Amino acid sequence: MSADAVARLAEERIDHRFRGLPPDADGLTVGELAAQRRNLFTGGFTTPVLTLSAERLRHNLRLMKEYTERHGLAFAPHGKTTMAPRLFRDQLDHGAWGITLAVPHQVRVARAFGVRRIFLANELVDPAALRWAAAELRADPSFRLVCYADSVRGVELMSAALGPDAGRPLDVVVELAAGDGARTGARTEAECLAVAEAVSAAPSLRLAGVAGYEGEVPDATPERVRAWLVRLVELAAKLDGAGLFAGTGLEEIVVSAGGSAWFDTVAEVFAELPGLSLPALKLLRSGAYVSHDDGHYRTVTPFTRIPEEGALEPAFRLWAQVVSRPAGGQAFLNAGKRDAAYDLGMPEAQVVRRGGAERAAEGVTVTKLSDQHAWLETAPGADLEVGDWVGMGLSHPCTVFDKWQLIPLVEADGTVVDYIRTFF
């Protein structure tokens, strides 16, 4: 990854685009503001403002590095969660093989910051995007792009767009569907074989392995997820046995799965992968770990099943201010749907700050979000006044990050040490 490109993020000027930042910081560069090490609560920041805990972010990065190394997994965390090149760099610095992405725009962002290995967990059939990808591959011999295919028709479209003179072939993995009624992917092994054969016959493509997403297994249980993952590794062995990876110049066969809910089962099944004609790249793609959350992923993370392996820590906190206390059991904050994710649960009121003192948000519950307001229900005796700051935990990182372009990175004492730029 390009250190210079990431460093240039610090040269961007602060202005009205970036919510929550101090108004008197307008005109400073991000680097200049970070160097001031302002305090979140006394340094002029305005509410609502989303923050990331620097300590918890570091913890989560270390934990997944150690987990994947311990289980012999390569790691390409899903970058669509954050779309933050600074965090991509941190993930790569913590041993990630590359970055997973979902759509061509995201790939272009990653390439603009010099990411050299990208796993596109989607089928790429757009002619303009394919031509751009081919040009990137020609221009940079160190760049590797791997993408899905789940139909012969898709392979035909890819091949036609790239043409016979595309240059270095595009690596393709066959996507196995997680079951009938699941999302994308070829439904049967016979369909997967047909797709693999079509890829092998296309001069502009190279068959690189198999992949899928176990998070789409219908009515998922550990047993059902395991059964699907066994199908995936058996598919890799079947394609290998058919000689479809031979003579391609491939150095390793990609076998990839792994969201943020079942990576323990992925690790178990991938450890049982049968011997192949080439080394296997056992590629995990979990993305939500980097910030974790106080909602959905707190309940589904495998670390609840394997506590001896460690525990992720929620790094988000959304700070908002009480702007109305119209009734004894009711209050309103100045943050709503435009600021907080709500697709996988309401924000969780955690702490209240008043006059520099912080305490637990006892008897305070977020019950509803309007566009710019959070509705609070307060229990009898709850100590909450207009002007108080309320810190909330959030659920679902993927729909939190995309609401904020510049996010303060905050140490435990409130010192803002950096800013995380996102590109959605």
C-alpha positions as CSV (number, residue, x, y, z in Angstrom):
1,M,0.0,0.0,0.0
2,S,1.2,3.5,-0.7
3,A,2.4,5.2,2.5
4,D,2.6,8.5,0.6
5,A,-1.1,8.3,-0.5
6,V,-2.3,7.6,3.0
7,A,0.0,10.4,4.3
8,R,-1.7,12.8,1.9
9,L,-5.0,12.4,3.7
10,A,-3.5,14.6,6.4
11,E,-3.3,17.5,3.9
12,E,-7.0,17.7,3.3
13,R,-8.5,21.0,4.6
14,I,-11.2,21.0,7.3
15,D,-14.4,22.7,6.3
16,H,-18.2,22.4,6.5
17,R,-18.2,18.9,4.9
18,F,-17.1,17.3,8.1
19,R,-19.7,17.1,10.9
20,G,-18.9,17.4,14.5
21,L,-15.5,19.0,14.1
22,P,-14.7,22.3,15.8
23,P,-15.9,25.3,13.8
24,D,-12.7,27.2,14.6
25,A,-10.7,24.4,12.8
26,D,-12.0,25.5,9.4
27,G,-9.0,26.0,7.1
28,L,-6.6,23.8,9.1
29,T,-5.4,20.6,7.5
30,V,-6.4,17.3,9.1
31,G,-2.8,16.8,10.1
32,E,-2.7,20.3,11.7
33,L,-5.8,19.6,13.7
34,A,-4.6,16.2,14.8
35,A,-1.3,17.7,16.0
36,Q,-3.3,20.0,18.3
37,R,-4.5,16.9,20.2
38,R,-7.7,18.6,21.2
39,N,-10.0,17.1,23.8
40,L,-13.2,15.8,22.5
41,F,-15.2,17.4,25.3
42,T,-13.4,20.7,25.8
43,G,-11.8,21.3,22.4
44,G,-14.8,22.8,20.5
45,F,-16.3,19.7,19.0
46,T,-20.0,19.9,18.3
47,T,-22.7,17.3,18.6
48,P,-23.6,14.9,17.1
49,V,-20.1,13.5,16.6
50,L,-19.1,9.9,16.0
51,T,-15.8,8.7,17.5
52,L,-13.6,5.6,17.4
53,S,-11.6,4.4,20.4
54,A,-7.9,4.3,19.5
55,E,-7.2,1.7,22.2
56,R,-10.1,-0.6,21.2
57,L,-9.2,-0.3,17.5
58,R,-5.6,-1.4,18.2
59,H,-6.9,-4.3,20.4
60,N,-9.2,-5.6,17.6
61,L,-6.5,-5.4,15.0
62,R,-4.1,-7.4,17.2
63,L,-6.7,-9.9,18.1
64,M,-7.6,-10.9,14.6
65,K,-4.0,-10.9,13.5
66,E,-3.2,-13.4,16.2
67,Y,-6.4,-15.4,15.5
68,T,-5.7,-15.9,11.8
69,E,-2.1,-16.7,12.3
70,R,-2.9,-19.2,15.0
71,H,-5.3,-21.0,12.7
72,G,-3.2,-20.8,9.5
73,L,-5.5,-18.5,7.7
74,A,-4.7,-15.7,5.2
75,F,-6.8,-12.6,5.9
76,A,-8.4,-10.2,3.5
77,P,-10.8,-8.2,5.7
78,H,-13.8,-6.8,4.0
79,G,-13.1,-3.1,3.2
80,K,-16.7,-2.2,2.4
81,T,-17.2,-2.1,6.2
82,T,-15.1,1.0,6.6
83,M,-14.0,2.3,3.2
84,A,-11.2,4.0,5.1
85,P,-7.7,3.7,3.5
86,R,-6.1,4.6,6.8
87,L,-7.7,1.5,8.3
88,F,-6.8,-0.6,5.3
89,R,-3.2,0.4,6.0
90,D,-3.5,-0.7,9.6
91,Q,-5.1,-4.0,8.6
92,L,-2.3,-4.7,6.1
93,D,0.3,-3.7,8.7
94,H,-1.2,-6.3,10.9
95,G,-0.6,-9.0,8.4
96,A,-3.6,-9.0,6.1
97,W,-3.0,-10.6,2.7
98,G,-5.1,-8.0,1.0
99,I,-8.4,-6.2,1.2
100,T,-11.8,-7.6,0.2
101,L,-14.3,-5.3,-1.6
102,A,-17.7,-5.5,-3.2
103,V,-18.1,-3.2,-6.1
104,P,-15.8,-1.5,-8.7
105,H,-15.9,1.9,-7.1
106,Q,-14.5,0.4,-3.9
107,V,-11.8,-1.3,-5.8
108,R,-10.9,2.1,-7.4
109,V,-10.6,3.7,-4.0
110,A,-8.3,0.9,-2.8
111,R,-6.2,1.2,-5.9
112,A,-5.9,4.9,-5.5
113,F,-4.2,4.2,-2.2
114,G,-2.0,1.5,-3.6
115,V,-3.6,-1.7,-2.3
116,R,-1.9,-4.5,-4.2
117,R,-4.1,-7.5,-3.5
118,I,-7.9,-7.1,-3.8
119,F,-10.5,-9.8,-3.5
120,L,-13.7,-8.7,-5.2
121,A,-16.5,-10.7,-3.5
122,N,-18.8,-10.2,-6.4
123,E,-19.1,-11.0,-10.0
124,L,-17.7,-8.3,-12.3
125,V,-19.6,-8.0,-15.6
126,D,-19.6,-4.2,-16.2
127,P,-17.5,-3.7,-19.4
128,A,-16.1,-0.3,-18.4
129,A,-15.1,-1.6,-15.0
130,L,-13.5,-4.7,-16.5
131,R,-11.5,-2.6,-19.0
132,W,-10.3,-0.4,-16.1
133,A,-9.3,-3.5,-14.2
134,A,-7.4,-5.0,-17.2
135,A,-5.5,-1.7,-17.5
136,E,-4.6,-1.7,-13.9
137,L,-3.3,-5.3,-14.2
138,R,-1.2,-4.3,-17.3
139,A,0.2,-1.2,-15.6
140,D,1.2,-2.8,-12.3
141,P,2.7,-6.3,-12.3
142,S,2.4,-6.4,-8.5
143,F,-1.3,-5.9,-8.6
144,R,-3.6,-8.9,-8.1
145,L,-7.3,-8.8,-8.5
146,V,-9.5,-11.9,-7.8
147,C,-13.3,-11.8,-8.4
148,Y,-16.3,-14.1,-8.4
149,A,-18.1,-15.9,-11.2
150,D,-21.3,-17.9,-10.6
151,S,-22.7,-18.4,-14.2
152,V,-21.5,-19.3,-17.6
153,R,-23.3,-16.2,-18.9
154,G,-21.3,-14.0,-16.5
155,V,-18.1,-15.6,-17.7
156,E,-19.1,-14.9,-21.3
157,L,-19.7,-11.3,-20.5
158,M,-16.4,-10.9,-18.7
159,S,-14.5,-12.6,-21.6
160,A,-16.2,-10.4,-24.2
161,A,-15.5,-7.2,-22.4
162,L,-11.8,-8.0,-21.8
163,G,-11.2,-9.4,-25.3
164,P,-8.4,-11.7,-26.4
165,D,-5.7,-9.1,-25.9
166,A,-6.4,-8.0,-22.3
167,G,-2.9,-8.8,-21.2
168,R,-2.4,-10.5,-17.8
169,P,-5.5,-12.6,-17.1
170,L,-8.0,-11.7,-14.4
171,D,-8.2,-14.3,-11.6
172,V,-11.6,-15.8,-11.0
173,V,-13.0,-17.9,-8.3
174,V,-16.2,-19.9,-8.7
175,E,-18.8,-18.9,-6.2
176,L,-20.8,-21.7,-4.5
177,A,-24.2,-20.5,-3.3
178,A,-24.9,-21.0,0.4
179,G,-28.1,-22.9,-0.4
180,D,-31.4,-22.6,-2.2
181,G,-32.9,-19.2,-1.7
182,A,-29.6,-17.8,-0.6
183,R,-28.0,-14.8,-2.3
184,T,-25.6,-15.2,-5.2
185,G,-23.6,-18.2,-6.3
186,A,-24.0,-21.3,-8.5
187,R,-26.5,-23.6,-6.7
188,T,-25.1,-27.0,-7.6
189,E,-21.6,-28.6,-8.0
190,A,-22.5,-29.4,-11.6
191,E,-23.2,-25.7,-12.3
192,C,-19.9,-24.8,-10.5
193,L,-18.0,-27.2,-12.8
194,A,-19.6,-25.6,-15.9
195,V,-18.6,-22.2,-14.7
196,A,-15.0,-23.3,-13.9
197,E,-14.7,-24.9,-17.4
198,A,-15.9,-21.7,-19.0
199,V,-13.3,-19.7,-17.1
200,S,-10.6,-22.1,-18.1
201,A,-11.6,-21.7,-21.7
202,A,-11.4,-17.9,-21.7
203,P,-7.9,-16.6,-22.5
204,S,-8.5,-13.4,-20.6
205,L,-9.5,-15.2,-17.4
206,R,-7.7,-17.6,-15.0
207,L,-9.4,-20.0,-12.7
208,A,-8.0,-19.3,-9.2
209,G,-10.2,-21.3,-6.8
210,V,-13.5,-21.4,-5.1
211,A,-15.3,-19.1,-2.7
212,G,-18.6,-18.2,-1.0
213,Y,-20.3,-16.7,2.0
214,E,-21.5,-18.9,4.8
215,G,-23.4,-16.0,6.4
216,E,-26.1,-16.7,3.8
217,V,-26.7,-20.3,4.8
218,P,-30.5,-20.5,5.3
219,D,-31.5,-20.9,9.0
220,A,-27.9,-21.0,9.9
221,T,-26.7,-23.3,12.7
222,P,-23.1,-24.5,13.3
223,E,-24.0,-27.8,11.7
224,R,-25.5,-26.3,8.6
225,V,-22.7,-23.8,8.2
226,R,-20.2,-26.6,8.6
227,A,-22.0,-28.8,6.0
228,W,-21.9,-26.0,3.5
229,L,-18.2,-25.3,4.1
230,V,-17.4,-29.0,3.6
231,R,-19.2,-28.7,0.2
232,L,-16.9,-25.7,-0.6
233,V,-13.7,-27.5,0.2
234,E,-14.9,-30.6,-1.6
235,L,-15.6,-28.4,-4.6
236,A,-12.0,-27.1,-4.6
237,A,-10.8,-30.7,-4.6
238,K,-13.2,-31.7,-7.4
239,L,-12.0,-28.9,-9.7
240,D,-8.4,-29.7,-8.8
241,G,-9.0,-33.3,-9.6
242,A,-10.4,-32.4,-13.0
243,G,-7.1,-30.7,-13.8
244,L,-8.6,-27.2,-14.1
245,F,-5.8,-25.5,-12.1
246,A,-3.0,-27.2,-14.0
247,G,-0.8,-25.3,-16.5
248,T,-2.2,-21.9,-15.5
249,G,0.8,-20.6,-13.7
250,L,-1.2,-20.4,-10.5
251,E,0.9,-20.7,-7.4
252,E,-1.8,-21.4,-4.9
253,I,-5.5,-22.4,-5.1
254,V,-7.8,-19.9,-3.4
255,V,-10.4,-21.3,-1.0
256,S,-12.3,-18.4,0.6
257,A,-15.2,-17.8,3.0
258,G,-15.8,-16.0,6.2
259,G,-18.0,-13.2,7.4
260,S,-18.0,-11.9,11.0
261,A,-20.4,-14.5,12.5
262,W,-19.0,-17.9,11.7
263,F,-15.2,-17.6,11.2
264,D,-14.6,-20.1,13.9
265,T,-16.4,-22.8,11.8
266,V,-14.5,-21.6,8.7
267,A,-11.2,-22.1,10.6
268,E,-12.3,-25.6,11.7
269,V,-13.3,-26.8,8.2
270,F,-10.4,-25.1,6.4
271,A,-8.0,-26.9,8.8
272,E,-9.4,-30.2,7.3
273,L,-8.9,-29.1,3.7
274,P,-7.7,-32.2,1.7
275,G,-4.4,-32.1,-0.1
276,L,-4.5,-30.3,-3.4
277,S,-2.1,-30.2,-6.3
278,L,-0.9,-26.7,-5.2
279,P,-0.8,-25.0,-1.8
280,A,-4.1,-23.6,-0.7
281,L,-4.7,-20.0,0.2
282,K,-7.2,-20.3,3.0
283,L,-8.6,-16.8,2.8
284,L,-10.9,-15.4,5.5
285,R,-12.8,-12.1,4.7
286,S,-14.4,-10.9,8.0
287,G,-14.7,-7.1,8.1
288,A,-16.8,-5.9,11.0
289,Y,-14.2,-6.9,13.6
290,V,-12.2,-3.7,13.2
291,S,-14.7,-1.6,15.1
292,H,-17.0,-4.4,16.3
293,D,-20.2,-3.0,17.8
294,D,-22.6,-2.8,20.7
295,G,-25.5,-4.6,19.0
296,H,-25.7,-7.2,16.3
297,Y,-22.1,-8.3,16.1
298,R,-21.8,-8.3,19.9
299,T,-24.3,-11.1,19.9
300,V,-23.1,-13.1,16.8
301,T,-19.3,-12.9,17.0
302,P,-17.7,-16.3,17.3
303,F,-15.7,-15.1,20.2
304,T,-18.8,-15.6,22.4
305,R,-18.5,-19.3,21.5
306,I,-14.7,-19.5,21.9
307,P,-13.9,-17.1,24.8
308,E,-10.6,-18.7,25.3
309,E,-9.5,-17.2,21.9
310,G,-10.1,-13.6,23.2
311,A,-12.8,-11.0,22.8
312,L,-13.4,-8.1,20.4
313,E,-14.2,-4.7,21.9
314,P,-16.7,-2.2,20.5
315,A,-14.9,0.9,19.3
316,F,-17.7,3.2,18.2
317,R,-19.3,5.9,20.4
318,L,-21.8,8.4,19.0
319,W,-22.0,11.5,21.2
320,A,-25.2,13.6,21.0
321,Q,-26.8,16.3,23.2
322,V,-30.1,16.5,25.0
323,V,-31.9,19.3,23.3
324,S,-35.4,18.7,24.7
325,R,-36.9,17.3,27.9
326,P,-40.6,17.9,27.3
327,A,-41.9,15.4,29.8
328,G,-40.8,13.4,32.8
329,G,-40.4,10.2,30.9
330,Q,-39.1,11.6,27.7
331,A,-36.1,13.4,26.2
332,F,-34.7,14.0,22.7
333,L,-31.1,14.0,21.4
334,N,-29.8,15.9,18.4
335,A,-28.8,12.7,16.5
336,G,-31.0,10.5,14.4
337,K,-31.1,8.4,11.3
338,R,-28.6,10.6,9.5
339,D,-26.1,9.9,12.2
340,A,-26.6,6.4,13.6
341,A,-27.2,3.0,12.0
342,Y,-30.6,1.6,12.8
343,D,-31.1,-1.4,10.4
344,L,-29.8,-3.9,13.0
345,G,-31.0,-2.3,16.2
346,M,-31.4,1.0,18.0
347,P,-28.4,2.9,19.5
348,E,-27.7,2.0,23.1
349,A,-27.4,4.9,25.6
350,Q,-24.3,4.1,27.7
351,V,-23.0,7.2,29.4
352,V,-24.0,10.8,30.3
353,R,-21.6,13.7,30.6
354,R,-22.3,16.9,32.5
355,G,-19.8,19.5,33.7
356,G,-16.9,17.2,32.9
357,A,-18.3,14.3,35.0
358,E,-19.2,11.1,33.3
359,R,-21.6,8.4,34.6
360,A,-23.6,5.4,33.4
361,A,-26.8,6.3,31.5
362,E,-29.1,4.5,34.0
363,G,-32.7,4.5,33.1
364,V,-32.2,6.0,29.6
365,T,-33.3,4.0,26.6
366,V,-33.3,4.9,22.9
367,T,-36.7,3.9,21.6
368,K,-36.9,5.5,18.1
369,L,-35.0,7.6,15.6
370,S,-36.3,10.5,13.5
371,D,-34.1,12.0,10.8
372,Q,-32.3,14.3,13.2
373,H,-33.5,13.2,16.7
374,A,-33.2,10.2,19.0
375,W,-36.3,9.5,21.1
376,L,-35.3,8.7,24.7
377,E,-37.5,7.0,27.3
378,T,-36.4,7.8,30.8
379,A,-37.2,5.9,33.9
380,P,-38.5,7.7,37.0
381,G,-35.7,9.4,38.7
382,A,-33.3,9.3,35.7
383,D,-31.0,12.3,36.0
384,L,-31.0,13.8,32.5
385,E,-31.0,17.5,31.6
386,V,-31.1,19.7,28.5
387,G,-27.4,20.2,27.5
388,D,-26.1,16.8,28.8
389,W,-24.0,14.8,26.4
390,V,-25.1,11.2,25.9
391,G,-22.6,8.6,24.6
392,M,-24.2,5.8,22.6
393,G,-23.1,2.4,21.4
394,L,-24.1,1.5,17.9
395,S,-25.0,-1.7,16.0
396,H,-23.8,-2.7,12.5
397,P,-20.5,-1.1,11.5
398,C,-21.2,-1.2,7.8
399,T,-24.1,1.3,8.1
400,V,-22.3,3.5,10.7
401,F,-19.1,4.2,8.8
402,D,-20.9,5.2,5.6
403,K,-22.7,8.1,7.4
404,W,-19.4,9.9,8.4
405,Q,-16.6,11.2,6.2
406,L,-14.1,12.1,8.9
407,I,-14.2,10.4,12.3
408,P,-12.2,11.5,15.3
409,L,-9.9,8.7,16.8
410,V,-10.0,9.2,20.5
411,E,-7.8,8.0,23.4
412,A,-9.5,7.0,26.7
413,D,-8.8,10.4,28.2
414,G,-10.7,12.2,25.4
415,T,-7.6,13.3,23.4
416,V,-8.3,13.2,19.7
417,V,-5.1,11.8,18.2
418,D,-6.2,11.4,14.5
419,Y,-9.1,11.4,12.1
420,I,-10.3,8.5,9.9
421,R,-11.4,9.5,6.4
422,T,-13.9,7.4,4.6
423,F,-14.8,7.1,0.9
424,F,-18.3,5.9,0.2
